[in-house]
Protein backbone atom coordinates (compact mmCIF):
# COMPACT_ATOMS: atom_id res chain seq x y z
CA UNK A 1 0.00 0.00 0.00
CA UNK A 2 2.80 2.37 0.85
CA UNK A 3 4.51 1.68 -2.44
CA UNK A 4 1.32 2.23 -4.30
CA UNK A 5 0.81 5.54 -2.53
CA UNK A 6 4.35 6.62 -3.35
CA UNK A 7 3.90 5.70 -6.99
CA UNK A 8 0.60 7.56 -7.19
CA UNK A 9 2.16 10.58 -5.50
CA UNK A 10 5.00 10.55 -8.01
CA UNK A 11 2.57 10.26 -10.88
CA UNK A 12 0.57 13.29 -9.72
CA UNK A 13 3.74 15.37 -9.27
CA UNK A 14 4.91 14.64 -12.82
CA UNK A 15 1.49 15.54 -14.22
CA UNK A 16 1.47 18.77 -12.29
CA UNK A 17 4.87 19.66 -13.75
CA UNK A 18 3.61 18.97 -17.27
CA UNK A 19 0.53 21.10 -16.73
CA UNK A 20 2.61 23.90 -15.29
CA UNK A 21 5.05 23.71 -18.19
CA UNK A 22 2.24 23.70 -20.72
CA UNK A 23 0.63 26.71 -19.04
CA UNK A 24 3.90 28.64 -19.11
CA UNK A 25 4.44 27.87 -22.78
CA UNK A 26 0.90 28.91 -23.60
CA UNK A 27 1.36 32.20 -21.80
CA UNK A 28 4.56 32.80 -23.75
CA UNK A 29 2.77 32.01 -26.99
CA UNK A 30 -0.04 34.40 -26.07
CA UNK A 31 2.45 37.09 -25.19
CA UNK A 32 4.30 36.69 -28.46
CA UNK A 33 1.01 36.64 -30.34
CA UNK A 34 0.01 39.89 -28.70
CA UNK A 35 3.36 41.39 -29.62
CA UNK A 36 2.90 40.17 -33.17
CA UNK A 37 -0.56 41.67 -33.32
CA UNK A 38 0.75 44.94 -31.97
CA UNK A 39 3.52 44.96 -34.54
CA UNK A 40 1.03 44.14 -37.28
CA UNK A 41 -1.19 46.98 -36.16
CA UNK A 42 1.78 49.33 -36.15
CA UNK A 43 2.78 48.07 -39.58
CA UNK A 44 -0.74 48.69 -40.87
CA UNK A 45 -0.74 52.16 -39.36
CA UNK A 46 2.67 52.85 -40.88
CA UNK A 47 1.50 51.61 -44.27
CA UNK A 48 -1.56 53.86 -44.05
CA UNK A 49 0.67 56.75 -43.03
CA UNK A 50 2.97 55.93 -45.93
CA UNK A 51 0.08 55.97 -48.39
CA UNK A 52 -1.10 59.30 -47.01
CA UNK A 53 2.38 60.75 -47.32
CA UNK A 54 2.67 59.55 -50.90
CA UNK A 55 -0.77 60.95 -51.66
CA UNK A 56 0.18 64.33 -50.22
CA UNK A 57 3.44 64.28 -52.15
CA UNK A 58 1.68 63.46 -55.42
CA UNK A 59 -0.81 66.24 -54.76
CA UNK A 60 2.06 68.67 -54.22
CA UNK A 61 3.71 67.47 -57.42
CA UNK A 62 0.50 68.24 -59.27
CA UNK A 63 0.43 71.69 -57.69
CA UNK A 64 4.06 72.18 -58.66
CA UNK A 65 3.28 71.34 -62.28
CA UNK A 66 0.43 73.86 -62.25
CA UNK A 67 2.67 76.50 -60.69
CA UNK A 68 5.36 75.89 -63.29
CA UNK A 69 2.72 76.36 -65.97
CA UNK A 70 1.60 79.60 -64.33
CA UNK A 71 5.20 80.79 -64.09
CA UNK A 72 5.73 80.13 -67.80
CA UNK A 73 2.55 82.01 -68.64
CA UNK A 74 3.43 84.95 -66.39
CA UNK A 75 6.99 85.07 -67.75
CA UNK A 76 5.71 85.11 -71.33
CA UNK A 77 3.22 87.83 -70.43
CA UNK A 78 5.98 89.84 -68.77
CA UNK A 79 8.21 89.52 -71.83
CA UNK A 80 5.34 90.66 -74.03
CA UNK A 81 4.70 93.67 -71.78
CA UNK A 82 8.37 94.60 -71.81
CA UNK A 83 8.35 94.51 -75.62
CA UNK A 84 5.20 96.63 -75.71
CA UNK A 85 6.79 99.14 -73.34
CA UNK A 86 9.92 99.30 -75.50
CA UNK A 87 7.78 99.89 -78.61
CA UNK A 88 5.73 102.51 -76.77
CA UNK A 89 8.88 104.31 -75.60
CA UNK A 90 10.08 104.42 -79.21
CA UNK A 91 6.72 105.83 -80.31
CA UNK A 92 6.95 108.47 -77.60
CA UNK A 93 10.48 109.38 -78.65
CA UNK A 94 9.38 109.69 -82.30
CA UNK A 95 6.36 111.77 -81.29
CA UNK A 96 8.47 114.05 -79.12
CA UNK A 97 10.82 114.58 -82.06
CA UNK A 98 7.82 115.40 -84.27
CA UNK A 99 6.50 117.74 -81.59
CA UNK A 100 9.79 119.61 -81.37
CA UNK A 101 9.83 119.92 -85.15
CA UNK A 102 6.23 121.17 -85.16
CA UNK A 103 7.00 123.75 -82.48
CA UNK A 104 10.02 124.95 -84.47
CA UNK A 105 7.92 125.16 -87.66
CA UNK A 106 5.17 127.05 -85.85
CA UNK A 107 7.71 129.47 -84.38
CA UNK A 108 9.30 129.92 -87.81
CA UNK A 109 5.91 130.58 -89.43
CA UNK A 110 5.03 133.06 -86.71
CA UNK A 111 8.36 134.84 -87.16
CA UNK A 112 7.85 134.98 -90.91
CA UNK A 113 4.41 136.48 -90.43
CA UNK A 114 5.71 139.06 -88.00
CA UNK A 115 8.51 140.05 -90.39
CA UNK A 116 6.14 140.24 -93.33
CA UNK A 117 3.62 142.34 -91.40
CA UNK A 118 6.36 144.62 -90.11
CA UNK A 119 7.78 145.05 -93.61
CA UNK A 120 4.31 145.67 -94.94
CA UNK A 121 3.30 148.32 -92.43
CA UNK A 122 6.70 149.84 -91.60
CA UNK A 123 9.12 149.53 -94.46
CA UNK A 124 6.72 149.32 -97.38
CA UNK A 125 3.92 151.46 -96.00
CA UNK A 126 4.54 154.08 -98.70
CA UNK A 127 4.59 151.42 -101.43
CA UNK A 128 1.34 150.00 -100.10
CA UNK A 129 -0.32 153.44 -100.10
CA UNK A 130 1.10 154.26 -103.54
CA UNK A 131 -0.15 150.97 -104.89
CA UNK A 132 -3.60 151.83 -103.64
CA UNK A 133 -3.48 155.50 -104.79
CA UNK A 134 -1.93 154.80 -108.17
CA UNK A 135 -4.48 152.23 -109.10
CA UNK A 136 -5.87 153.33 -112.47
CA UNK A 137 -9.28 151.83 -111.79
CA UNK A 138 -11.45 150.77 -108.95
CA UNK A 139 -10.90 147.15 -109.88
CA UNK A 140 -7.12 147.56 -109.68
CA UNK A 141 -7.54 149.27 -106.35
CA UNK A 142 -9.54 146.34 -105.07
CA UNK A 143 -7.01 143.91 -106.49
CA UNK A 144 -4.13 145.69 -104.76
CA UNK A 145 -5.97 145.70 -101.43
CA UNK A 146 -7.00 142.12 -101.93
CA UNK A 147 -3.41 141.11 -102.62
CA UNK A 148 -2.16 142.41 -99.28
CA UNK A 149 -5.14 140.90 -97.49
CA UNK A 150 -4.53 137.52 -99.06
CA UNK A 151 -0.91 137.59 -97.94
CA UNK A 152 -1.99 138.33 -94.37
CA UNK A 153 -4.74 135.71 -94.57
CA UNK A 154 -2.28 133.13 -95.93
CA UNK A 155 0.13 133.78 -93.08
CA UNK A 156 -2.69 133.53 -90.54
CA UNK A 157 -3.99 130.32 -92.11
CA UNK A 158 -0.59 128.63 -92.16
CA UNK A 159 0.08 129.69 -88.59
CA UNK A 160 -3.26 128.25 -87.52
CA UNK A 161 -2.52 124.99 -89.36
CA UNK A 162 0.85 124.65 -87.68
CA UNK A 163 -0.70 125.43 -84.30
CA UNK A 164 -3.42 122.80 -84.80
CA UNK A 165 -0.81 120.28 -85.92
CA UNK A 166 1.24 120.98 -82.80
CA UNK A 167 -1.81 120.47 -80.60
CA UNK A 168 -2.58 117.15 -82.31
CA UNK A 169 0.98 115.98 -81.71
CA UNK A 170 0.77 117.06 -78.07
CA UNK A 171 -2.46 115.09 -77.68
CA UNK A 172 -0.83 112.08 -79.30
CA UNK A 173 2.12 112.35 -76.92
CA UNK A 174 -0.23 112.56 -73.93
CA UNK A 175 -2.11 109.48 -75.16
CA UNK A 176 1.13 107.52 -75.61
CA UNK A 177 2.34 108.57 -72.16
CA UNK A 178 -0.95 107.38 -70.63
CA UNK A 179 -0.66 104.04 -72.45
CA UNK A 180 2.93 103.66 -71.25
CA UNK A 181 1.85 104.39 -67.67
CA UNK A 182 -0.78 101.66 -67.96
CA UNK A 183 1.77 99.24 -69.40
CA UNK A 184 4.18 100.06 -66.56
CA UNK A 185 1.42 99.24 -64.06
CA UNK A 186 0.72 95.96 -65.82
CA UNK A 187 4.44 95.17 -65.81
CA UNK A 188 4.66 95.82 -62.06
CA UNK A 189 1.66 93.55 -61.48
CA UNK A 190 3.19 90.84 -63.68
CA UNK A 191 6.52 91.09 -61.84
CA UNK A 192 4.70 90.81 -58.51
CA UNK A 193 2.78 87.77 -59.79
CA UNK A 194 5.97 86.18 -61.07
CA UNK A 195 7.66 86.72 -57.71
CA UNK A 196 4.64 85.25 -55.92
CA UNK A 197 4.51 82.16 -58.16
CA UNK A 198 8.29 81.67 -57.86
CA UNK A 199 7.94 81.78 -54.08
CA UNK A 200 5.15 79.21 -54.18
CA UNK A 201 7.24 76.98 -56.43
CA UNK A 202 10.16 77.16 -54.00
CA UNK A 203 7.87 76.49 -51.05
CA UNK A 204 6.15 73.57 -52.80
CA UNK A 205 9.49 72.07 -53.88
CA UNK A 206 10.72 72.22 -50.29
CA UNK A 207 7.51 70.56 -49.08
CA UNK A 208 7.92 67.78 -51.66
CA UNK A 209 11.50 67.24 -50.46
CA UNK A 210 10.27 67.09 -46.85
CA UNK A 211 7.61 64.55 -47.79
CA UNK A 212 10.29 62.52 -49.59
CA UNK A 213 12.26 62.42 -46.34
CA UNK A 214 9.16 61.46 -44.34
CA UNK A 215 8.33 58.73 -46.85
CA UNK A 216 11.85 57.33 -46.65
CA UNK A 217 11.66 57.21 -42.85
CA UNK A 218 8.19 55.62 -42.96
CA UNK A 219 9.40 52.95 -45.40
CA UNK A 220 12.29 52.14 -43.09
CA UNK A 221 9.95 51.82 -40.10
CA UNK A 222 7.62 49.61 -42.14
CA UNK A 223 10.51 47.34 -43.06
CA UNK A 224 11.49 47.14 -39.42
CA UNK A 225 7.94 46.16 -38.43
CA UNK A 226 7.91 43.52 -41.15
Buried (B, 14 or more C-beta within 10 A) or exposed (E): EEEEEEEEEEEEEEEEEEEEEEEEEEEEEEEEEEEEEEEEEBBEEBBEBBEEBBEBBEEBBEBBEEBEEBBEEBBEBBEEBBEBBEEBEEBBEEBBEBBEEBBEBBEEBBEEBEEBEEEBEEEBEEEBEEBBEEBEEEEEBEEBBEEBEEBBEEBEEBBEEBBEBBEEBBEBBEEBBEBBEEBEEBBEBBBEBBEBBBEBBEEBBEBBEEBEEBBEEBBEBBEEBE
